[in-house]
Amino acid sequence: MSEADRFNPHVADVRWQKRWEEEQTFRANDDSDKPRAYILEMFPYPSGRIHIGHVRNYTMGDVLARYKRMTGHEVLHPMGWDAFGMPAENAAMERKVHPGSWTFDNIDNMRTQLKRIGFALDWSRELATCTPQYYGHEQALFLKLYEAGLVYRKESTVNWDPVDMTVLANEQVIDGKGWRSGAEVEKRKLNQWFLKITDFADDLLEGLDSLEKWPDKVRLMQENWIGKSQGALLRFAISNAAVSDMAGIDEVEVFSTRPDTIMGASFIAIAADHPLAQQMAANADYADKDALSAFIEECRKGGTTAAEIETLEKKGFDLGLRAAHPIDPELSLPIYVANFVLMDYGTGAVMGVPGHDQRDFEFASKYGLPIKRVVAANAADADAPFAGEAESGDGILVNSGEFNGLSVDDAKNAIITRAENENWGAGKVQYRLRDWGVSRQRYWGTPIPIIHCDDCGAVPVPAQQLPVTLPEDVSFDIPGNPLDRHPTFGKADCPKCGKAARRETDTLDTFVDSSWYFIRFASQPDAQAFDKAAAEKWLPVTQYIGGVEHAILHLLYARFWTRALNHIGMIDIKEPFGSLFTQGMVTHQTFTHGDGSWLSPDQVRKNGNDWIVIEDGSPATAGRIEKMSKSKKNVVDPDDIIEQYGADAVRWFMLSDSPPERDLEWSEAGIEGCWRFVNRMWRLVSKVGEAAANGDAAIEKANLALSRKMHQSIKGVGEDIENLSFNKAIAKLYELTAAIEKTAAGPSRDEAIIALLTMAAPMTPHLAEEAWEQLGEKHGCHGMIANAHWPKIDEALLVEDEVTIAVQVQGKLRDTLTMAKGIAKEEAEKLALASEKVQRAIDGNAIKKIIVVPDRLVNIVI
C-alpha cells in the first residue's frame, strides 16, 4: 500500500479533536427540546495513566453517545474524576508531595490521554470530587440527611489497619490483612458516623424488580447483599444464675432463619463483642477472666467477611454458662464465645444446630458436642447417620417431639407461634445489610461537617461556613490522620453556644463521593448541589457502563443516596441508572524470567516454539492470559498503540474482537487487522464518483443487491449499537464493505460507501470526519459527520426478494439454488430438477414424489 493510499491518523486525529473542542461539538444543551440520552461510564480514579481497560469502557459509551446524537437525541456524555482516597495519601508519603498535587497532575495527564482517543465528551461539565466546589455541596447534602435523621454516630467495632491507621471496609480485608499495607487487621471500637441505609432495605430490594435493563447477575448480587430473611428472635434463659449474675445478664437472644431446627440445638455461640462476653471478661470474680480476655483478643484478629468466616478454623471459649432450652426442660446448652459469630449480624448470638448447619457441624465436631438430626427426607431416616457434614436440605421434622412429621415451613410457623404464646420469642424479618459506616481516619477525603461541643454535643457546621476545606499545610511523616495533629483544623467554636469546641477530623468514605456525582453532572449551579428541575431533565442515566466489580457497593450506595434525596424531597426519582451494562476485562499474555520475575510482552519474542528474552536471549516462560496488571507487567500503554496505529484502529479493536460483556484478549495481530480495515474503508472513499460501468442486467442486479444489503446494514447496525452488541455491528460493517468491494462503480456503490462511512463514524470518528470533508458538498456531505444524521432506511429494501433454497435427494443435500421469494411450488420443482448436481444424484431413477417447503427446501424422493 502506497503512502497516498494510507490513512494518516497522526494528522487526522489531532485536527478533528481540535475542531470538536473549538466548536464545543459535544456540549449538552439543557434547553434543547430533543429527546434526551444520558450516557455515562463509571468515572475513573486518577492514578496517573489510563489503561486499555479504560479505553474499552469509554469507547463503548462513546459509540452509543455518538449514535444517539446521529439519531436526533440531545446527549449528555460527561467525564470527571473520583479523586479522593488512600492511594493519593500513600503517594504523598512515598514521594514527599501533597496528595492534591499528585492528584491534579494525574488528572491533567489522563485528560490528555482521553482526548487523544477522540471521545465525544462534554468537557464543560468536568468535575473532580477532591475540589471544594464538589465536596462542599456533598457536605451540605450530608447535613440535610443528618437533619432528616438519616445520619447518626455510634460506637462500632471496625477493622483497623495499624499501619495505614484507618478503618477498612470488610471488602478491604484480605486474609485478615489490610489490602494496601498487608498488616494484620485489628478489631477496634470507635465512634463512627453511619448512614441509615437499612431504613431503605425493603425499598432497595423491591426496586430491583423494576431494573429490567440491568444484568440478572448484578440484581442477584444486590439481593443477596441486602439479604432479607424470615426467621425468629428466640430467647434462651441462662440457667446457672450464680455465674450469670457476674454479668448482670439472665438470657441470650438469638436470631435464627431456621427456628424449625430448635430441637436439634446443642450449644449457644456469642460474638467476642457480645455484652455477655465483655462483661464476663471485665468481672474480677470470674475465674477464667484472663483466658477469656486473651480469646477475645484473638477473635479480634480474625476475618470479618462471610468468605473468611466460612474458611477459618472454628474456635470457641466455654463460658461455663448453660442456657435452658425453652421447649425441652431437661436440655441445657453450653454457651460459648465463638470466633465465627459477629456482633454486627443479627443479635451477635446464634443457636448452634450442628446437624443442619455446616459451620455449627465443624464447631460441634471440634468440641465433642451432640449432633442431632431433626430434619429428614422421611420418618424412616430419623436415625440416619451424617456423612461427615451437615445436611441443610428440606424435609419433615424428626426427633422433635410434638413437631414430628411437620414440613419445615409448617414447623417454623408452629414453633414461632409457641414462642410468641409463651413469650420466649417472636417472628422476625432480618437483613444482612448493615448501616453504612462512612467515617474514615484519613486526610484525603471530604471533611465531615460536624463540630463536637462538650455542652451541645454534635452540632452541624452552619451552611454559610461550608465548605469545610482541607488544610494545605499537612505532613505525612507520621502514620495516621494528619488532621488529628494539625495545629488549627480541629479547633472551632460551637455554632450553638459559642464555646471552644472540636471539629470532626474523620473524612467521608469515598463511596459517598461516587454516590451522587451523576446528579452533579446533570446540573451544576454554584449555590447548591444541583437544581432539581434541571437534573430531572436528564435523570435517570439512560445507559450506565462499568465493571461488575462495582455491582454491590457503588451501585447499592448510589441507589440508596438517590432514595435518600428523594425521601427529603430534593429529587423525584429513586433509581439513578435506567440501564446498566457491565463490560468484560482486557487481558494479555503474561511472561516470566527464569527467576520468576515478571517480564513485559515487549521484552520477549518467539524463537521457534519457545520464548526468549530479547535483551540476552535467555529463556522466558509464557504464563496465563490474565487481566492486565502493572504488577505482572502485562499492560499495554494506550499512548504507544495510538502513536503507532492511531485512535480509530484502537477503538475498532476494542469493539470488534469479542462480545462486550466478555473479556477481550489484547493481541498485536488483532490491532494490526483493525489497522488494515481502517485503511480498507479509507481506500473506498477515493472510489466515490468513479464513472459508472455499463448497466447490463447483471450489474443492475448487483446494484440492487448492494442497496438491499446497505439498508439491512443500516437497520441491523443501529439495533446492535442500541443493544451494545458492538462486535455484531462491526461484523455487519465488514460484510457491507466486502459487498461494496465486489460491486461495480455507480450511484449504488457511492451511496453504500457514504452509508458505510456514516455507520462507522461512531467507531472511527477521525477517519469518518476526514473522509466526510474530502467528499464534501458535491456528495451531500455537509458540515461535520459528528453532526450528521443516521442514514434513513428504505423499508421496502429490507425485504429479501430472493431466497436460498436447499435441494435434497433422498434427504441428502445435493445443491442450493437462489430463487424468487414466494416462488410457486411447480416453478421450484422445475428449477430443482434442472440442476446438474440433482440429476446426477437421481441417476435416472423414477421420482416417486417431490416435497416442497416454501422458500426453504425441495426434497426429491426416488
SELUMVO-760184 format. One record per residue (C-alpha): x, y, z; residue in three letters. Coordinates in steps of 0.5 Angstrom, whole numbers, plus 500, padded with zeros to 3 digits. Layout:
<pts>
XYZALA...
</pts>
This chain:
<pts>
500500500MET503507498SER503513503GLU498516499ALA493510500ASP494510507ARG490514512PHE494519516ASN492518524PRO497523526HIS494529522VAL487527522ALA487525530ASP490532532VAL486536527ARG479534529TRP480533536GLN482541536LYS476542532ARG471539536TRP474542542GLU474549539GLU467548536GLU464545543GLN461540539THR459535544PHE457540549ARG450538552ALA444544552ASN440544558ASP435548554ASP434543548SER427540546ASP430534543LYS429527546PRO435526552ARG440521553ALA445521558TYR451516557ILE456515563LEU461511564GLU464510571MET469516572PHE476514574PRO481514579TYR486519577PRO492514578SER497517573GLY495513567ARG489511563ILE490503561HIS487499556ILE481497560GLY479505561HIS480505553VAL475499552ARG470502557ASN470509555TYR470507547THR463503549MET460509552GLY463514546ASP460510541VAL453510544LEU453517545ALA455519538ARG450514535TYR445518540LYS447524537ARG446522530MET439519531THR437526534GLY438526541HIS441531546GLU446528549VAL450529556LEU456525556HIS461528561PRO467526565MET470527572GLY475524577TRP474520583ASP480524586ALA480522594PHE482516597GLY488513600MET493512594PRO494519594ALA496519601GLU501513600ASN504517594ALA505523599ALA508519604MET513516598GLU514522594ARG514527599LYS509531595VAL502534597HIS496529595PRO493535592GLY499536587SER500529586TRP492528584THR492534580PHE498532576ASP495526574ASN488529572ILE492533567ASP496527564ASN490523564MET485528561ARG490529555THR490521554GLN483521554LEU483527549LYS488523544ARG483518543ILE477522541GLY472521546PHE465525545ALA465528552LEU462535555ASP469537558TRP465543560SER462539566ARG468536568GLU469535576LEU474533581ALA471530588THR477533591CYS475540590THR472544595PRO467546589GLN465539589TYR466537596TYR463543599GLY456541596HIS457534599GLU458537606GLN451541605ALA448534603LEU450530609PHE448536613LEU441535610LYS441528611LEU443529618TYR437534619GLU433528617ALA435523622GLY439519616LEU446520620VAL448518627TYR454517631ARG455511635LYS461507638GLU462501633SER467495632THR471497626VAL477494622ASN483498624TRP489498620ASP495499625PRO500501619VAL495506615ASP492508621MET485508618THR478504618VAL478499613LEU471496610ALA470488610ASN472488603GLU479491604GLN481486609VAL484480605ILE486474609ASP486478615GLY491483613LYS490491610GLY489491603TRP494496602ARG499495608SER499488609GLY499489616ALA495484621GLU488488622VAL485489629GLU478490631LYS477496635ARG471500638LYS471507635LEU466513635ASN464512627GLN459516623TRP453512620PHE448513614LEU441509615LYS441505609ILE438500613THR432504613ASP431503606PHE433496605ALA426494603ASP425499598ASP432498595LEU430490595LEU424492591GLU427497587GLY431491584LEU425488580ASP424495576SER431495574LEU430490568GLU435493564LYS441491569TRP444484569PRO441479572ASP447477576LYS448484579VAL441484581ARG442478585LEU449480588MET445486591GLN439482593GLU444477597ASN448483600TRP441486603ILE440479605GLY433479607LYS431473611SER425471615GLN426468622GLY425469629ALA428472635LEU429467641LEU431468648ARG435463652PHE435464660ALA441463663ILE440457668SER446458673ASN444465675ALA450465680ALA455465675VAL451470670SER450475676ASP457477675MET455480668ALA448482670GLY445478664ILE440473665ASP438471658GLU441471651VAL437473645GLU439469638VAL436470631PHE435464627SER433463620THR431456622ARG427456628PRO424449626ASP431446628THR431449635ILE430441638MET437440635GLY441446638ALA447443642SER450450644PHE449458644ILE455462641ALA456469642ILE461474639ALA467477642ALA464483643ASP457481646HIS456485652PRO456478656LEU463476654ALA465483655GLN462484662GLN465477664MET472479662ALA471485666ALA469482672ASN474481677ALA470475681ASP470471674TYR476465675ALA477465667ASP477472666LYS484473664ASP484467659ALA477470656LEU480476655SER486473651ALA481469647PHE477476646ILE483479643GLU485473639GLU478474636CYS479481634ARG485479629LYS480474625GLY477476619GLY470480618THR468478611THR463472610ALA468468606ALA473469611GLU469466617ILE467460613GLU474458612THR477460618LEU478454624GLU472455628LYS474456636LYS470457642GLY471459649PHE466456654ASP464461659LEU462456664GLY454458663LEU449454661ARG442456657ALA436453659ALA432450652HIS425454652PRO422447650ILE425441653ASP426443660PRO431437661GLU436440656LEU441446657SER446448652LEU453451654PRO455458652ILE461459648TYR464466646VAL466464638ALA470467633ASN465466627PHE460470631VAL460477629LEU456483633MET454486627ASP450481625TYR443479628GLY444480635THR451477636GLY449471638ALA447464635VAL443458636MET448452634GLY445447631VAL450442628PRO446437624GLY444442619HIS449448619ASP456446617GLN459452621ARG456449627ASP458442625PHE465444625GLU465447632PHE461441635ALA466436632SER472440635LYS469441642TYR465434642GLY458437642LEU452433640PRO450433633ILE443431633LYS438430626ARG432434627VAL430434619VAL430428615ALA427426608ALA422422611ASN421419618ALA425412617ALA431417616ASP430420623ALA436416626ASP441416619ALA448418621PRO451424618PHE456423612ALA462428615GLY458434614GLU451438616ALA445437612GLU441443610SER436441606GLY429441606ASP424435609GLY420434615ILE422434622LEU424428626VAL427427633ASN423434635SER417431640GLY410434638GLU413437632PHE415431628ASN412430621GLY411437620LEU414440614SER420445615VAL415451613ASP410449618ASP415447624ALA417454623LYS410457624ASN409453629ALA415454634ILE414462632ILE407461635THR409457641ARG415462642ALA410468642GLU405465646ASN410463652GLU414470651ASN420467649TRP421469642GLY417472636ALA418472629GLY423477626LYS425479619VAL432480619GLN437483614TYR444482612ARG445489610LEU448494616ARG448501616ASP454505612TRP459507616GLY462513613VAL468515618SER475515615ARG481517619GLN485520614ARG486527611TYR485526603TRP477526604GLY471530605THR471533612PRO465531616ILE462538617PRO461537625ILE463541631ILE463537638HIS462541644CYS462539651ASP456542652ASP452542646CYS454535643GLY455534636ALA453541632VAL453541624PRO457547621VAL453552619PRO451553612ALA454559611GLN461556614GLN461551608LEU465548605PRO470546611VAL476546607THR482541608LEU488545610PRO494545605GLU500545611ASP500538613VAL505533614SER505525613PHE512524616ASP508520622ILE503515620PRO495517622GLY491522620ASN494529619PRO488533621LEU488530628ASP495533629ARG494540625HIS495546630PRO489549628THR484545624PHE481541630GLY479548633LYS473551632ALA467555636ASP461552638CYS456554633PRO450554638LYS454557645CYS460560642GLY465556647LYS471553644ALA470546641ALA473541637ARG472540629ARG471533627GLU477530624THR474524620ASP473525613THR468521609LEU468514605ASP470516598THR464512596PHE460518598VAL463522593ASP461517588SER454516590SER451523587TRP457525582TYR452523576PHE447528579ILE452534579ARG454532572PHE447534570ALA446540574SER452545577GLN449551580PRO454555584ASP450556590ALA447549591GLN449541590ALA444541584PHE438544581ASP432539582LYS429541575ALA435541571ALA438535574ALA431531573GLU431533565LYS437528565TRP436523570LEU436517571PRO442516567VAL440513560THR446508560GLN451507565TYR457503564ILE462500568GLY466494571GLY462488575VAL467489581GLU462495583HIS456491583ALA455491590ILE458497594LEU458503589HIS451501586LEU448500592LEU450506595TYR448510589ALA441507589ARG441509597PHE443516596TRP438518591THR433515595ARG435519601ALA435525597LEU428523594ASN426522602HIS428529604ILE424532597GLY431534593MET429530587ILE423526585ASP427520582ILE429514586LYS433509581GLU439513579PRO441508573PHE436506568GLY440501564SER447498567LEU452495563PHE458491566THR464490561GLN469485561GLY476486562MET482487558VAL487481558THR494480556HIS499474556GLN504474562THR511472562PHE516471567THR524470567HIS528464570GLY528467577ASP520468577GLY520476576SER515478571TRP517481564LEU513485560SER511483553PRO516488549ASP521484553GLN520478550VAL520475543ARG518468540LYS524464538ASN521457534GLY516454539ASN520458545ASP520465548TRP526468550ILE528475553VAL530480547ILE536483551GLU540477553ASP537471549GLY535468556SER529463556PRO523466558ALA516463560THR509464557ALA504464563GLY497465563ARG493470560ILE490475565GLU487482567LYS492487565MET496489572SER502493573LYS505488578SER505483573LYS508488567LYS502485562ASN500492561VAL499496554VAL500503554ASP495506550PRO499512548ASP504507545ASP499504541ILE496510539ILE502513537GLU503507532GLN496506529TYR492512531GLY486513535ALA481509531ASP485503530ALA485502537VAL478504538ARG476499533TRP480493536PHE476495543MET470494540LEU471488534SER474482537ASP470480543SER463481546PRO463487550PRO461483556GLU466478556ARG474479557ASP478481551LEU485479550GLU490484547TRP494482541SER499485536GLU495481531ALA489484533GLY491491533ILE494490526GLU488487523GLY484493525CYS489498522TRP488494516ARG481495516PHE481502517VAL485503511ASN480499507ARG475504509MET480510507TRP481507500ARG474506499LEU473514500VAL477515494SER472511489LYS466515491VAL465519484GLY468514479GLU465513473ALA459508473ALA460502469ALA455500463ASN449498466GLY447491464ASP443486467ALA448483472ALA451490474ILE443492475GLU442486480LYS449487483ALA447494485ASN440492487LEU443487492ALA448492495LEU443497496SER439492500ARG445490504LYS446497505MET439498508HIS439492512GLN446494515SER443501517ILE438498521LYS442492524GLY448496526VAL443501529GLY440496533GLU446493535ASP449499538ILE443500542GLU444494545ASN451495546LEU453489541SER458493538PHE462486536ASN456484532LYS455492529ALA462491527ILE461484523ALA456487519LYS460493517LEU465488515TYR460485511GLU458491508LEU465493506THR466486502ALA460487498ALA462494496ILE469492494GLU465487490LYS460492486THR462496480ALA462503480ALA456507480GLY451511484PRO449505488SER456504490ARG457511492ASP451511496GLU453505500ALA460508501ILE458514504ILE453510509ALA458506511LEU462512513LEU457514517THR455508520MET463507522ALA463514525ALA461513532PRO467508532MET472511527THR470518528PRO477521526HIS477517519LEU470519518ALA471526519GLU477527514GLU473523509ALA467527510TRP470533509GLU474530503GLN467528500LEU464535501GLY458538499GLU459535492LYS457528495HIS452531500GLY457531506CYS455538510HIS459540516GLY462535520MET460528521ILE459529528ALA453533527ASN450528521ALA444524521HIS444517522TRP442514515PRO435513513LYS432506512ILE428504506ASP423499509GLU422496502ALA429494501LEU429491508LEU425485505VAL429480501GLU426478494ASP431472493GLU432466498VAL437461498THR433454498ILE436447500ALA435442495VAL436435497GLN435428494VAL433422499GLN434427505GLY441429503LYS443436501LEU446436493ARG445443492ASP443450494THR439455489LEU437462489THR430463487MET425469488ALA422469494LYS415466494GLY416462488ILE411457486ALA411450488LYS411448481GLU417453479GLU421451485ALA421444483GLU422445476LYS429449478LEU431444483ALA430439477LEU434443472ALA440443477SER446438474GLU448436481LYS441434483VAL440430476GLN447426478ARG444424485ALA438422481ILE442418476ASP436416472GLY431413478ASN424414478ALA422420482ILE416418487LYS415425490LYS417432491ILE417435498ILE417443497VAL417447504VAL416454501PRO422459501ASP427453505ARG427447502LEU426442496VAL427434497ASN426429492ILE424422493VAL426417489ILE
</pts>
